[in-house]
Amino acid sequence: MEQHLEQWIVDALNEGKAFTNISHLLMQVFTPEESLLKQIVEVSSSRLTHPTDTHPSLKDRLSALREEGVLKVGLEGKSAATSFPAIAILEEQLTQIETSLVAQFHPGVDKEKLQKALNGGLPGRDL
């Protein structure tokens, strides 16, 4: 996943753009995976644990998380991030840091084109 993320940032930079909040992009990519989480919960409920396991089974762990209200499958687009009031600010800061590191050190970034874009004000690109 990290390589894909870096490539998305490189592609945006080479277009003279930058993401303002990569978390939004990741949410769009992984939202369809909610059905996969539901399948994992269902399958884990039907599997037996090994007799020598000392840790709780996945079924027991998921059940405990559900009982505590931590895991809620089927929230219809709601994110755990809604629990943190200033999460968008943190996500944007982390996006800027990651973009800066990729811009400085990734060999695929066209440094000359990026410098021209920076001089003209790099527009945001938030999907």
DSSP file with accessible surface (Angstrom, degrees, kcal/mol):
  #  RESIDUE AA STRUCTURE BP1 BP2  ACC     N-H-->O    O-->H-N    N-H-->O    O-->H-N    TCO  KAPPA ALPHA  PHI   PSI    X-CA   Y-CA   Z-CA
    1    1 A M     >        0   0  100      0, 0.0     4,-2.5     0, 0.0     5,-0.2   0.000 360.0 360.0 360.0 -38.4    0.0    0.0    0.0
    2    2 A E  H  >  +     0   0  133      1,-0.2     4,-2.7     2,-0.2     5,-0.2   0.895 360.0  51.9 -59.3 -38.7    2.8    2.4    0.8
    3    3 A Q  H  > S+     0   0  162      2,-0.2     4,-2.3     1,-0.2    -1,-0.2   0.892 109.9  48.9 -65.8 -39.2    4.2    2.1   -2.7
    4    4 A H  H  > S+     0   0  116      2,-0.2     4,-2.5     1,-0.2    -2,-0.2   0.925 111.2  49.9 -64.5 -43.7    0.8    3.0   -4.2
    5    5 A L  H  X S+     0   0   31     -4,-2.5     4,-2.2     1,-0.2    -2,-0.2   0.937 111.2  48.6 -61.0 -46.2    0.4    5.9   -1.8
    6    6 A E  H  X S+     0   0   50     -4,-2.7     4,-2.9     1,-0.2    -1,-0.2   0.916 110.9  51.0 -59.7 -42.0    3.9    7.2   -2.8
    7    7 A Q  H  X S+     0   0   84     -4,-2.3     4,-3.0     2,-0.2    -1,-0.2   0.895 107.4  52.6 -66.1 -37.5    3.1    6.8   -6.4
    8    8 A W  H  X S+     0   0   70     -4,-2.5     4,-2.2     2,-0.2    -1,-0.2   0.920 112.4  46.1 -61.7 -41.2   -0.2    8.8   -6.1
    9    9 A I  H  X S+     0   0    2     -4,-2.2     4,-2.8     2,-0.2    -2,-0.2   0.929 112.9  49.4 -67.3 -44.8    1.8   11.6   -4.4
   10   10 A V  H  X S+     0   0    2     -4,-2.9     4,-2.8     1,-0.2   100,-0.2   0.934 111.1  49.9 -58.9 -46.9    4.5   11.5   -7.1
   11   11 A D  H  X S+     0   0   66     -4,-3.0     4,-0.9     1,-0.2    -1,-0.2   0.920 112.2  47.5 -60.1 -44.0    1.9   11.6   -9.9
   12   12 A A  H ><>S+     0   0    1     -4,-2.2     5,-3.0    -5,-0.2     3,-0.7   0.939 112.9  48.5 -63.4 -45.4    0.1   14.6   -8.3
   13   13 A L  H ><5S+     0   0    2     -4,-2.8     3,-1.8     1,-0.3    -2,-0.2   0.899 108.7  53.1 -62.1 -40.5    3.4   16.4   -7.8
   14   14 A N  H 3<5S+     0   0   37     -4,-2.8    -1,-0.3     1,-0.3    -2,-0.2   0.695 106.8  53.4 -70.2 -16.7    4.5   15.8  -11.3
   15   15 A E  T <<5S-     0   0  100     -4,-0.9    -1,-0.3    -3,-0.7    -2,-0.2   0.359 124.0-107.9 -91.1   1.7    1.2   17.3  -12.5
   16   16 A G  T < 5S+     0   0   12     -3,-1.8     2,-0.2     1,-0.3    -3,-0.2   0.769  86.4 106.4  78.0  25.8    2.0   20.3  -10.4
   17   17 A K      < -     0   0   87     -5,-3.0     2,-0.3   105,-0.2    -1,-0.3  -0.782  50.1-157.9-128.4 172.7   -0.6   19.4   -7.8
   18   18 A A  B     -a  124   0A  15    105,-1.4   107,-3.1    -2,-0.2     2,-0.2  -0.990  24.7-110.3-151.4 149.2   -0.7   18.1   -4.2
   19   19 A F        -     0   0   10     -2,-0.3   107,-0.2   105,-0.2     3,-0.2  -0.555  16.5-161.5 -74.9 143.9   -3.2   16.3   -2.0
   20   20 A T  S    S+     0   0   56    105,-0.4     2,-0.2     1,-0.2    76,-0.2   0.744  85.3  11.4 -94.6 -27.5   -4.6   18.3    0.9
   21   21 A N    >>  -     0   0    0    104,-0.3     3,-1.1    74,-0.1     4,-0.8  -0.741  59.1-174.5-153.6  97.7   -5.8   15.3    2.8
   22   22 A I  H 3> S+     0   0   11     69,-0.4     4,-2.5     1,-0.3     3,-0.3   0.779  81.6  73.0 -66.3 -24.9   -4.7   11.8    1.7
   23   23 A S  H 3> S+     0   0   41      1,-0.2     4,-2.4     2,-0.2    -1,-0.3   0.862  92.7  55.7 -58.4 -35.2   -7.0   10.3    4.3
   24   24 A H  H <> S+     0   0   76     -3,-1.1     4,-1.8     2,-0.2    -1,-0.2   0.910 108.1  48.2 -63.2 -40.9  -10.0   11.2    2.1
   25   25 A L  H  X S+     0   0   13     -4,-0.8     4,-2.1    -3,-0.3    -2,-0.2   0.942 111.5  49.2 -63.7 -46.1   -8.4    9.4   -0.8
   26   26 A L  H  X S+     0   0   48     -4,-2.5     4,-2.6     1,-0.2    -2,-0.2   0.880 107.7  55.0 -63.2 -36.7   -7.8    6.3    1.4
   27   27 A M  H  X S+     0   0   94     -4,-2.4     4,-1.7    -5,-0.2    -1,-0.2   0.918 108.6  48.3 -63.1 -40.6  -11.3    6.3    2.7
   28   28 A Q  H  < S+     0   0  116     -4,-1.8    -1,-0.2     1,-0.2    -2,-0.2   0.894 113.3  48.0 -66.0 -37.6  -12.7    6.3   -0.9
   29   29 A V  H  < S+     0   0   57     -4,-2.1    -2,-0.2     1,-0.2    -1,-0.2   0.904 121.0  34.6 -69.5 -40.4  -10.4    3.4   -1.8
   30   30 A F  H >< S+     0   0   96     -4,-2.6     3,-1.8     1,-0.2     4,-0.2   0.534  88.5  91.7 -99.7  -4.4  -11.2    1.3    1.2
   31   31 A T  G >< S+     0   0   66     -4,-1.7     3,-2.0     1,-0.3     4,-0.2   0.911  84.1  58.6 -57.5 -39.2  -14.9    2.0    1.8
   32   32 A P  G >  S+     0   0   83      0, 0.0     3,-0.9     0, 0.0     4,-0.4   0.722  90.7  74.1 -63.5 -14.4  -15.8   -0.9   -0.4
   33   33 A E  G <>  +     0   0   90     -3,-1.8     4,-1.9     1,-0.2     3,-0.3   0.544  68.9  90.2 -76.3  -4.6  -13.8   -3.1    2.0
   34   34 A E  H <> S+     0   0   57     -3,-2.0     4,-2.1     1,-0.2    -1,-0.2   0.906  84.0  53.9 -58.2 -38.3  -16.6   -2.8    4.7
   35   35 A S  H <> S+     0   0   69     -3,-0.9     4,-2.0    -4,-0.2    -1,-0.2   0.867 104.7  55.2 -65.5 -31.8  -18.2   -5.9    3.2
   36   36 A L  H  > S+     0   0   75     -4,-0.4     4,-2.4    -3,-0.3    -1,-0.2   0.917 105.6  51.7 -65.2 -41.7  -14.9   -7.8    3.7
   37   37 A L  H  X S+     0   0   64     -4,-1.9     4,-2.4     1,-0.2    -2,-0.2   0.918 107.9  52.3 -60.6 -41.4  -14.9   -6.8    7.4
   38   38 A K  H  X S+     0   0   89     -4,-2.1     4,-2.3     1,-0.2    -1,-0.2   0.918 109.4  49.6 -61.0 -41.3  -18.4   -8.2    7.7
   39   39 A Q  H  X S+     0   0  111     -4,-2.0     4,-3.0     2,-0.2     5,-0.3   0.904 108.9  52.2 -64.4 -40.5  -17.3  -11.5    6.1
   40   40 A I  H  X S+     0   0   76     -4,-2.4     4,-2.6     1,-0.2    -1,-0.2   0.924 109.7  49.2 -61.6 -43.7  -14.3  -11.7    8.5
   41   41 A V  H  X S+     0   0   16     -4,-2.4     4,-1.2     1,-0.2    -2,-0.2   0.939 114.0  46.0 -61.6 -44.1  -16.6  -11.2   11.5
   42   42 A E  H  X S+     0   0  136     -4,-2.3     4,-0.6     1,-0.2     3,-0.3   0.934 114.9  45.4 -66.0 -45.8  -18.9  -13.9   10.2
   43   43 A V  H >X S+     0   0   61     -4,-3.0     3,-1.4     1,-0.2     4,-0.7   0.911 108.8  56.1 -66.3 -39.9  -16.2  -16.4    9.4
   44   44 A S  H 3< S+     0   0   11     -4,-2.6     3,-0.4    -5,-0.3    15,-0.4   0.808 100.6  60.5 -64.6 -25.0  -14.4  -15.9   12.6
   45   45 A S  H 3< S+     0   0   53     -4,-1.2    -1,-0.3    -3,-0.3    -2,-0.2   0.739 106.8  45.3 -72.3 -21.7  -17.6  -16.8   14.5
   46   46 A S  H << S+     0   0   94     -3,-1.4     2,-0.3    -4,-0.6    -1,-0.2   0.524  93.7  93.5-101.6  -4.7  -17.6  -20.2   12.9
   47   47 A R     <  -     0   0  178     -4,-0.7     2,-0.3    -3,-0.4    12,-0.2  -0.697  67.5-134.1 -94.8 141.1  -13.9  -21.2   13.4
   48   48 A L        -     0   0  171     -2,-0.3     2,-0.2     1,-0.1    -2,-0.1  -0.631  21.6-122.1 -87.0 148.4  -12.6  -23.1   16.4
   49   49 A T        -     0   0   75     -2,-0.3    -1,-0.1     1,-0.1     8,-0.0  -0.505  31.9 -98.1 -85.5 158.7   -9.5  -22.0   18.1
   50   50 A H    >   -     0   0  106     -2,-0.2     3,-1.9     1,-0.1    -1,-0.1  -0.537  30.9-123.3 -73.7 141.1   -6.5  -24.2   18.5
   51   51 A P  T 3  S+     0   0  124      0, 0.0    -1,-0.1     0, 0.0    -2,-0.0   0.759 109.0  50.8 -60.9 -24.4   -6.4  -26.0   21.9
   52   52 A T  T 3  S+     0   0  104      2,-0.0     2,-0.2     0, 0.0    -2,-0.0   0.462  79.5 120.5 -95.2   1.4   -2.9  -24.6   22.7
   53   53 A D    <   -     0   0   95     -3,-1.9     4,-0.1     1,-0.1    -4,-0.0  -0.432  40.9-171.7 -65.5 133.5   -3.8  -20.9   21.9
   54   54 A T        +     0   0  127     -2,-0.2    -1,-0.1     2,-0.1     3,-0.1   0.592  63.4  75.6-100.9 -14.5   -3.3  -18.7   25.0
   55   55 A H  S    S-     0   0  131      1,-0.1     3,-0.1     0, 0.0    -2,-0.0  -0.645  95.8 -91.5 -94.8 154.9   -4.8  -15.6   23.4
   56   56 A P        -     0   0   74      0, 0.0    -1,-0.1     0, 0.0    -2,-0.1  -0.279  50.6-101.2 -59.7 151.1   -8.5  -15.1   23.0
   57   57 A S     >  -     0   0   18      1,-0.1     4,-2.6    -4,-0.1     5,-0.2  -0.233  29.0-108.7 -67.4 162.9   -9.9  -16.2   19.6
   58   58 A L  H  > S+     0   0   90      1,-0.2     4,-3.0     2,-0.2     5,-0.3   0.909 122.4  55.8 -59.3 -39.7  -10.6  -13.7   16.9
   59   59 A K  H  > S+     0   0   88    -15,-0.4     4,-2.5     1,-0.2    -1,-0.2   0.938 109.3  45.1 -57.6 -47.6  -14.3  -14.3   17.5
   60   60 A D  H  > S+     0   0   89      2,-0.2     4,-2.4     1,-0.2    -1,-0.2   0.894 113.5  50.1 -65.8 -38.9  -13.9  -13.4   21.2
   61   61 A R  H  X S+     0   0  118     -4,-2.6     4,-2.3     2,-0.2    -2,-0.2   0.935 112.9  45.6 -64.7 -46.1  -11.8  -10.3   20.5
   62   62 A L  H  X S+     0   0   16     -4,-3.0     4,-2.4     2,-0.2    -2,-0.2   0.905 112.3  51.8 -65.1 -38.8  -14.3   -9.0   17.9
   63   63 A S  H  X S+     0   0   30     -4,-2.5     4,-2.8    -5,-0.3    -2,-0.2   0.921 109.7  49.5 -63.1 -42.7  -17.1   -9.7   20.3
   64   64 A A  H  X S+     0   0   36     -4,-2.4     4,-2.1     1,-0.2     6,-0.2   0.911 110.9  49.8 -63.0 -41.4  -15.4   -7.8   23.1
   65   65 A L  H  <>S+     0   0   66     -4,-2.3     5,-2.1     1,-0.2     6,-1.4   0.899 111.8  48.4 -64.8 -38.9  -14.8   -4.9   20.7
   66   66 A R  H ><5S+     0   0   94     -4,-2.4     3,-1.1     4,-0.2    -2,-0.2   0.926 110.5  50.9 -66.4 -42.4  -18.4   -4.9   19.7
   67   67 A E  H 3<5S+     0   0  166     -4,-2.8    -2,-0.2     1,-0.3    -1,-0.2   0.864 110.3  49.6 -63.1 -36.1  -19.6   -5.1   23.3
   68   68 A E  T 3<5S-     0   0  142     -4,-2.1    -1,-0.3    -5,-0.2    -2,-0.2   0.512 115.2-117.8 -80.6  -5.3  -17.4   -2.1   24.2
   69   69 A G  T < 5S+     0   0   34     -3,-1.1    -3,-0.2    -4,-0.4    -2,-0.1   0.597  85.6 114.2  81.3   9.6  -18.8   -0.2   21.3
   70   70 A V  S   <S+     0   0  100     -5,-2.1     2,-0.6    -6,-0.2    -4,-0.2   0.908  72.2  47.2 -79.0 -42.2  -15.4    0.1   19.6
   71   71 A L        +     0   0   29     -6,-1.4     2,-0.5    -9,-0.2    -2,-0.2  -0.890  62.6 168.8-106.4 119.0  -16.2   -2.1   16.6
   72   72 A K        -     0   0  126     -2,-0.6     3,-0.5    -3,-0.1     2,-0.3  -0.914  17.7-158.2-130.8 103.9  -19.4   -1.3   14.8
   73   73 A V  S    S+     0   0   46     -2,-0.5   -38,-0.0     1,-0.2    -2,-0.0  -0.639  74.3  29.6 -81.2 135.8  -19.8   -3.0   11.5
   74   74 A G        +     0   0   24     -2,-0.3    -1,-0.2     4,-0.1   -39,-0.0   0.869  61.9 150.9  88.1  40.2  -22.2   -1.4    9.1
   75   75 A L    >   -     0   0   72     -3,-0.5     3,-0.7     3,-0.2    -2,-0.1   0.391  56.7-125.3 -84.0   4.2  -22.0    2.2   10.1
   76   76 A E  T 3  S-     0   0  175      1,-0.2     3,-0.1     2,-0.1    -3,-0.0   0.948  76.6 -28.7  52.7  62.4  -22.9    3.2    6.5
   77   77 A G  T 3  S+     0   0   49      1,-0.3    -1,-0.2   -46,-0.1     2,-0.2   0.388 100.6 133.5  88.6  -6.4  -20.0    5.5    5.7
   78   78 A K    <   -     0   0  152     -3,-0.7     2,-0.3     2,-0.0    -1,-0.3  -0.574  42.1-149.2 -79.9 145.6  -19.2    6.8    9.2
   79   79 A S    >   -     0   0   43     -2,-0.2     3,-1.8    -3,-0.1     4,-0.2  -0.810  24.6-123.8-114.8 152.7  -15.6    6.7   10.2
   80   80 A A  G >  S+     0   0   76     -2,-0.3     3,-2.1     1,-0.3     4,-0.2   0.772 107.6  75.9 -61.4 -24.0  -13.9    6.2   13.5
   81   81 A A  G >  S+     0   0   21      1,-0.3     3,-2.0     2,-0.2     6,-0.3   0.749  75.3  75.8 -62.0 -20.4  -12.3    9.6   12.7
   82   82 A T  G <  S+     0   0  108     -3,-1.8    -1,-0.3     1,-0.3    -2,-0.2   0.693  83.9  67.2 -66.6 -13.8  -15.6   11.3   13.6
   83   83 A S  G <  S+     0   0   91     -3,-2.1    -1,-0.3    -4,-0.2    -2,-0.2   0.607  92.3  66.8 -77.3 -13.3  -14.6   10.6   17.3
   84   84 A F    X   -     0   0  124     -3,-2.0     3,-1.7    -4,-0.2     4,-0.3  -0.913  69.8-159.6-114.7 108.8  -11.7   13.1   17.0
   85   85 A P  T 3  S+     0   0  139      0, 0.0     3,-0.3     0, 0.0    -1,-0.1   0.822  91.1  38.6 -60.0 -34.2  -12.9   16.7   16.5
   86   86 A A  T 3> S+     0   0   59      1,-0.2     4,-1.7     2,-0.1     3,-0.4   0.115  79.0 116.7-105.0  25.2   -9.6   18.0   15.1
   87   87 A I  H <> S+     0   0   45     -3,-1.7     4,-3.1    -6,-0.3     5,-0.2   0.870  70.4  58.3 -63.4 -36.5   -8.7   15.0   13.0
   88   88 A A  H  > S+     0   0   42     -3,-0.3     4,-2.5    -4,-0.3    -1,-0.2   0.902 105.3  50.2 -62.0 -38.9   -8.9   16.8    9.7
   89   89 A I  H  > S+     0   0   99     -3,-0.4     4,-2.3     2,-0.2    -1,-0.2   0.939 113.0  45.9 -64.5 -44.8   -6.3   19.3   10.8
   90   90 A L  H  X S+     0   0   85     -4,-1.7     4,-2.8     1,-0.2     5,-0.2   0.926 112.1  51.4 -63.5 -43.9   -4.0   16.4   11.8
   91   91 A E  H  X S+     0   0   30     -4,-3.1     4,-2.3     1,-0.2   -69,-0.4   0.906 110.7  48.6 -60.1 -42.2   -4.6   14.6    8.6
   92   92 A E  H  X S+     0   0   82     -4,-2.5     4,-2.3    -5,-0.2    -1,-0.2   0.905 111.6  49.3 -66.1 -39.9   -3.8   17.7    6.5
   93   93 A Q  H  X S+     0   0  100     -4,-2.3     4,-2.3     2,-0.2    -2,-0.2   0.926 112.3  47.6 -64.9 -43.4   -0.6   18.2    8.5
   94   94 A L  H  X S+     0   0   96     -4,-2.8     4,-2.7     1,-0.2     5,-0.2   0.882 110.0  53.4 -65.1 -36.8    0.5   14.6    8.0
   95   95 A T  H  X S+     0   0    6     -4,-2.3     4,-2.7    -5,-0.2     5,-0.2   0.922 108.9  49.4 -62.6 -42.7   -0.4   14.8    4.3
   96   96 A Q  H  X S+     0   0  133     -4,-2.3     4,-2.5   -76,-0.2    -2,-0.2   0.917 112.1  48.0 -62.8 -42.2    1.9   17.9    4.0
   97   97 A I  H  X S+     0   0   99     -4,-2.3     4,-2.4     2,-0.2    -2,-0.2   0.945 114.0  45.6 -64.3 -48.2    4.7   16.1    5.8
   98   98 A E  H  X S+     0   0   59     -4,-2.7     4,-2.6     1,-0.2     5,-0.2   0.923 113.4  50.0 -62.4 -42.9    4.4   13.0    3.7
   99   99 A T  H  X S+     0   0   15     -4,-2.7     4,-2.9    -5,-0.2    -1,-0.2   0.920 110.1  51.1 -62.0 -41.9    4.2   15.1    0.5
  100  100 A S  H  X S+     0   0   54     -4,-2.5     4,-2.1    -5,-0.2    -1,-0.2   0.921 111.1  47.6 -62.3 -43.9    7.3   17.0    1.5
  101  101 A L  H  X S+     0   0   81     -4,-2.4     4,-2.4     2,-0.2     5,-0.3   0.923 113.7  46.9 -64.5 -43.7    9.3   13.9    2.1
  102  102 A V  H  X S+     0   0    8     -4,-2.6     4,-2.4     1,-0.2     7,-0.2   0.931 111.5  52.2 -63.3 -43.3    8.2   12.3   -1.1
  103  103 A A  H  < S+     0   0   16     -4,-2.9    -1,-0.2    -5,-0.2    -2,-0.2   0.883 115.5  41.4 -60.4 -38.4    9.0   15.6   -3.0
  104  104 A Q  H  < S+     0   0  108     -4,-2.1    -1,-0.2    -5,-0.2    -2,-0.2   0.870 129.9  20.0 -77.4 -38.2   12.5   15.7   -1.5
  105  105 A F  H  < S+     0   0  145     -4,-2.4    -3,-0.2    -5,-0.2    -2,-0.2   0.603  88.6 102.6-117.1 -13.7   13.6   12.1   -1.7
  106  106 A H    ><  -     0   0   37     -4,-2.4     3,-1.4    -5,-0.3    -4,-0.0  -0.606  58.2-147.7 -78.5 128.3   11.5   10.1   -4.3
  107  107 A P  T 3  S+     0   0  124      0, 0.0    -1,-0.1     0, 0.0     4,-0.1   0.717  92.7  64.8 -68.2 -17.1   13.5    9.6   -7.5
  108  108 A G  T 3  S+     0   0   36      2,-0.1     2,-0.4     3,-0.0    -5,-0.1   0.558  77.3 102.8 -83.8  -5.6   10.3    9.7   -9.6
  109  109 A V  S <  S-     0   0    9     -3,-1.4     2,-1.3    -7,-0.2     3,-0.1  -0.641  73.9-132.7 -82.6 128.2    9.5   13.4   -8.8
  110  110 A D     >  -     0   0   77     -2,-0.4     4,-2.6  -100,-0.2     5,-0.2  -0.682  23.7-169.7 -78.0  95.5   10.3   15.8  -11.5
  111  111 A K  H  > S+     0   0   96     -2,-1.3     4,-2.5     1,-0.2    -1,-0.2   0.857  80.9  51.8 -60.8 -38.1   12.2   18.3   -9.3
  112  112 A E  H  > S+     0   0  136      2,-0.2     4,-2.0     1,-0.2    -1,-0.2   0.947 112.6  44.5 -65.8 -46.2   12.3   21.0  -12.0
  113  113 A K  H  > S+     0   0  102      1,-0.2     4,-2.2     2,-0.2    -2,-0.2   0.901 113.2  52.3 -65.0 -39.0    8.6   20.8  -12.7
  114  114 A L  H  X S+     0   0   13     -4,-2.6     4,-2.8     1,-0.2    -1,-0.2   0.918 106.9  52.2 -64.1 -41.6    7.8   20.8   -9.0
  115  115 A Q  H  X S+     0   0  102     -4,-2.5     4,-2.2     1,-0.2    -1,-0.2   0.913 109.5  49.5 -62.6 -40.8    9.9   23.9   -8.4
  116  116 A K  H  X S+     0   0  135     -4,-2.0     4,-1.4     1,-0.2    -1,-0.2   0.916 111.9  48.7 -62.4 -42.2    8.1   25.7  -11.2
  117  117 A A  H  < S+     0   0   21     -4,-2.2     4,-0.4     1,-0.2    -2,-0.2   0.902 110.2  51.2 -65.2 -40.0    4.8   24.7   -9.6
  118  118 A L  H >< S+     0   0   85     -4,-2.8     3,-0.9     1,-0.2     4,-0.3   0.890 107.3  53.2 -64.8 -38.0    5.9   25.8   -6.2
  119  119 A N  H 3< S+     0   0  123     -4,-2.2    -1,-0.2     1,-0.2    -2,-0.2   0.836 113.6  43.6 -65.6 -30.2    6.9   29.2   -7.5
  120  120 A G  T 3< S-     0   0   68     -4,-1.4    -1,-0.2    -5,-0.2    -2,-0.2   0.420 129.9 -92.2 -93.2  -0.2    3.4   29.5   -9.0
  121  121 A G    <   -     0   0   50     -3,-0.9    -3,-0.2    -4,-0.4    -2,-0.1   0.710  38.2-110.8  87.8 104.6    1.7   28.2   -5.9
  122  122 A L        -     0   0   50     -4,-0.3  -105,-0.2  -105,-0.1     2,-0.1  -0.535  33.6-134.6 -70.4 116.7    1.0   24.5   -5.8
  123  123 A P        -     0   0   71      0, 0.0  -105,-1.4     0, 0.0     2,-0.1  -0.452  21.3-110.2 -73.4 149.2   -2.8   23.9   -6.1
  124  124 A G  B     -a   18   0A  52   -107,-0.2     2,-0.4    -2,-0.1  -105,-0.2  -0.406  24.0-161.9 -74.5 152.5   -4.4   21.4   -3.8
  125  125 A R        +     0   0   60   -107,-3.1     2,-0.5    -2,-0.1  -105,-0.4  -0.857  17.9 166.0-137.8  96.9   -5.8   18.2   -5.1
  126  126 A D              0   0   67     -2,-0.4  -104,-0.1  -107,-0.2  -107,-0.1  -0.969 360.0 360.0-118.3 121.3   -8.2   16.5   -2.8
  127  127 A L              0   0   90     -2,-0.5   -99,-0.1  -106,-0.2    -2,-0.0  -0.561 360.0 360.0 -88.3 360.0  -10.3   13.7   -4.2
